[in-house]
Amino acid sequence: MTPQSDEDEVWRQIVASFNESAGDDPADRPWPDRENVPDGEEPTPKPTPEELDEVDEVDEPRDETGDEPAEDDDHDHYVPPPPPPLPKADLVTRVAWTALFGGPAYLLLAAMLKLPMDPWIVFTAVASFIGGFVALVVRMGDGPPNDSGWDDGAVI
């Protein structure tokens, strides 16, 4: 028999059995006994989160003695490692961040406290904001970090 004739025979069988019912109907399967509920007894509904909180407060006395948590608690929760320390910024970067936030902050405080704002003070605050932004953008750099190694990863 050729592969083509086998395929034709399979298609004929599929077409011939199209209107037949499936042999294993899920409705014909018996219901598992463990799923049955005794007569006259309805399953209890799942409690809402508010009810769970009330049950916890009422049923479980809280241990306020400051003892160590139980050993089970140590295995149930993920405790992330402490974050690495922040990198030390050089003087130019710190001045740029201060100018970026300091200029608008001064203008906002001066407006809220109704301090007199001479034109040169407003110019200085706006210029410090713009200068801080430009300094941070220029120092940002386009290349990969120095410690990234020889592989850039997936480059598209």
Secondary structure as the mmCIF struct_conf table of DSSP 4:
data_model
#
loop_
_struct_conf.conf_type_id
_struct_conf.id
_struct_conf.beg_label_comp_id
_struct_conf.beg_label_asym_id
_struct_conf.beg_label_seq_id
_struct_conf.end_label_comp_id
_struct_conf.end_label_asym_id
_struct_conf.end_label_seq_id
HELX_RH_AL_P HELX_RH_AL_P1 PRO A 3 ALA A 16
TURN_TY1_P TURN_TY1_P1 SER A 17 ASN A 19
BEND BEND1 GLU A 20 GLU A 20
HELX_LH_PP_P HELX_LH_PP_P1 SER A 21 ALA A 22
BEND BEND2 GLY A 23 ASP A 24
HELX_RH_3T_P HELX_RH_3T_P1 PRO A 26 ASP A 28
BEND BEND3 ARG A 29 ARG A 29
HELX_LH_PP_P HELX_LH_PP_P2 PRO A 30 PRO A 32
HELX_RH_3T_P HELX_RH_3T_P2 ASP A 33 GLU A 35
TURN_TY1_P TURN_TY1_P2 ASP A 39 GLY A 40
HELX_LH_PP_P HELX_LH_PP_P3 GLU A 42 THR A 48
HELX_RH_AL_P HELX_RH_AL_P2 PRO A 49 ASP A 59
BEND BEND4 GLU A 60 GLU A 60
BEND BEND5 THR A 65 THR A 65
HELX_LH_PP_P HELX_LH_PP_P4 ASP A 67 ALA A 70
HELX_RH_AL_P HELX_RH_AL_P3 GLU A 71 ASP A 76
BEND BEND6 HIS A 77 HIS A 77
HELX_LH_PP_P HELX_LH_PP_P5 PRO A 80 ALA A 89
HELX_RH_AL_P HELX_RH_AL_P4 LEU A 91 MET A 112
TURN_TY1_P TURN_TY1_P3 LEU A 113 LYS A 114
HELX_RH_AL_P HELX_RH_AL_P5 PRO A 119 MET A 140
BEND BEND7 ASP A 142 GLY A 143
HELX_LH_PP_P HELX_LH_PP_P6 PRO A 144 PRO A 145
TURN_TY1_P TURN_TY1_P4 ASN A 146 ASP A 147
BEND BEND8 SER A 148 SER A 148
BEND BEND9 TRP A 150 TRP A 150
#
